Amino acid sequence: MLVWLVAVGRIPCDHAVCMYKSHNKDPRKYVHKDFLLSTWFDVYNNFLEPLRGPIFWTKSPYPDILPPDIRFLPGKPKRCRQKEASERREEAKKKAVEKEKAKKRQADGIFKTSRKGAIIHYKICGTSYHNARSCPCIYEMEGGSQPAPTRKKRKTEASSSQPAPSRVEE
């Protein structure tokens, strides 16, 4: 800030002060009046009395100043709407109730069951550790053998600038 004030010319820089002293001139004469102590005292001489509270304030004859209306800016709208404060409080209360219920269930020894470690069974053949896609029993029932598993081919992008890799069979 001081560098800007020196550049604008309100406070003389060090070189100017040295020049004024070499010519036997008072550098304080060349300082802007805003930076004098007398100006500072004049500004802070009038003391503002604080008011005791809004009850004692004088009522204005003008209408109240309200915030500007909400403008919706152009562009993609937000994914979720902005909830009001009352809605947020209601959701917080619901979450707190759910947490209390969960704590009570845990205290009673009731826990949510997890699927971790569960053995899956295919419902048609009744055997475990496989589903409809990999069931060996269906092919036995149909009288055939299980086909070899096939891998899905990757989709190649048509817009690629590189040619598709060619396979060399030996």
C-alpha positions in Angstrom: 0.0 0.0 0.0 2.8 2.4 0.9 4.5 1.8 -2.5 1.2 2.8 -4.3 0.9 5.9 -2.1 4.5 6.9 -3.0 3.8 6.2 -6.7 0.7 8.4 -6.6 2.6 11.2 -4.9 0.9 11.4 -1.6 4.0 10.4 0.4 7.4 11.4 -0.9 9.8 8.5 -1.5 13.2 8.1 0.2 15.1 9.7 -2.7 12.8 12.7 -2.6 13.2 13.1 1.2 17.0 13.1 0.7 16.7 15.6 -2.1 14.6 17.9 0.1 17.1 17.7 2.9 20.0 18.4 0.6 18.3 21.6 -0.5 17.4 22.5 3.1 13.7 22.1 2.7 11.3 20.5 5.1 10.0 17.1 3.6 6.8 17.3 5.8 5.6 20.2 3.6 5.4 17.8 0.7 3.4 15.1 2.4 -0.3 15.0 1.5 -2.7 16.5 4.1 -4.5 13.1 4.6 -1.3 11.7 6.3 -0.9 14.5 8.8 -1.6 13.9 12.5 -3.9 16.9 12.6 -6.1 15.3 10.0 -6.2 12.1 11.9 -7.2 13.9 15.1 -9.9 15.8 13.2 -11.4 12.6 11.9 -11.5 10.8 15.3 -12.4 13.9 17.3 -16.2 13.3 16.9 -17.1 10.3 18.9 -20.2 8.3 17.9 -22.4 7.3 20.8 -23.6 3.7 20.6 -27.3 3.1 20.7 -28.8 0.8 23.4 -30.7 -1.5 21.1 -33.3 -1.8 18.3 -36.1 -0.9 20.7 -34.7 2.7 20.9 -34.0 3.1 17.2 -36.2 5.6 15.4 -38.6 4.1 12.9 -38.0 5.0 9.3 -40.9 6.2 7.1 -39.4 4.4 4.1 -40.2 0.7 3.3 -37.9 -2.0 4.5 -35.0 -2.9 2.3 -35.3 -6.5 1.0 -32.7 -8.7 -0.7 -33.0 -8.8 -4.5 -35.1 -11.6 -6.1 -33.4 -14.8 -7.0 -32.3 -14.9 -10.6 -31.8 -18.2 -12.3 -28.7 -18.1 -14.4 -28.6 -19.8 -17.8 -27.0 -23.2 -18.2 -27.6 -26.6 -17.0 -29.8 -26.7 -13.9 -28.7 -28.2 -10.7 -29.4 -31.9 -10.2 -31.1 -31.5 -6.8 -33.2 -28.7 -5.8 -32.2 -26.4 -3.0 -34.0 -27.4 0.2 -35.4 -24.9 2.6 -34.1 -24.7 6.2 -37.3 -26.3 7.6 -36.9 -29.3 5.2 -33.3 -29.7 6.2 -34.2 -29.7 9.9 -36.9 -32.4 9.3 -34.4 -34.6 7.5 -31.9 -34.2 10.3 -34.6 -35.2 12.8 -35.5 -38.3 10.7 -31.8 -39.3 10.5 -31.4 -38.8 14.3 -34.5 -41.0 14.9 -33.1 -43.7 12.6 -29.7 -43.7 14.4 -31.5 -44.1 17.7 -33.5 -47.0 16.4 -30.3 -48.6 15.1 -28.5 -48.2 18.4 -31.5 -49.7 20.2 -31.5 -52.7 17.8 -27.8 -53.2 18.4 -28.3 -53.0 22.2 -31.0 -55.7 21.8 -28.6 -57.9 19.8 -30.4 -57.4 16.5 -28.0 -56.8 13.6 -28.4 -56.5 9.9 -27.4 -59.6 8.1 -24.7 -59.5 5.5 -24.4 -61.6 2.3 -20.6 -62.0 2.9 -19.8 -65.7 3.1 -23.2 -66.8 2.0 -23.3 -69.8 -0.3 -25.4 -69.2 -3.5 -27.6 -72.0 -4.9 -29.1 -72.1 -8.4 -32.8 -72.6 -7.9 -33.5 -75.0 -10.8 -30.9 -77.7 -10.1 -30.5 -76.9 -6.4 -26.7 -77.3 -6.3 -24.5 -74.6 -4.8 -21.7 -72.3 -5.9 -23.1 -71.4 -9.4 -25.9 -69.6 -11.1 -27.9 -70.0 -14.4 -25.0 -68.9 -16.6 -22.5 -71.4 -15.3 -24.8 -74.3 -14.4 -23.3 -77.7 -15.5 -26.6 -79.5 -14.7 -28.7 -77.9 -17.4 -26.4 -79.3 -20.2 -26.5 -82.7 -18.5 -30.3 -82.6 -18.5 -30.4 -81.6 -22.1 -28.1 -84.5 -23.0 -25.2 -82.4 -24.3 -21.9 -81.3 -23.0 -21.2 -77.8 -21.5 -19.9 -75.5 -24.2 -16.5 -73.8 -23.6 -16.8 -70.4 -22.1 -16.5 -67.6 -24.6 -14.9 -64.2 -24.1 -16.7 -61.1 -25.2 -15.0 -59.2 -28.0 -14.1 -55.6 -27.4 -15.9 -53.0 -29.4 -13.5 -51.0 -31.5 -14.2 -47.4 -32.0 -15.0 -46.4 -35.6 -13.6 -42.9 -35.2 -10.1 -44.1 -34.3 -7.4 -42.8 -36.6 -5.3 -46.0 -36.0 -6.0 -49.1 -38.0 -7.4 -52.1 -36.1 -4.7 -54.6 -35.0 -4.5 -57.6 -37.2 -4.2 -61.1 -35.8 -1.6 -63.4 -37.3 -2.5 -67.1 -37.0 0.3 -69.6 -37.1 
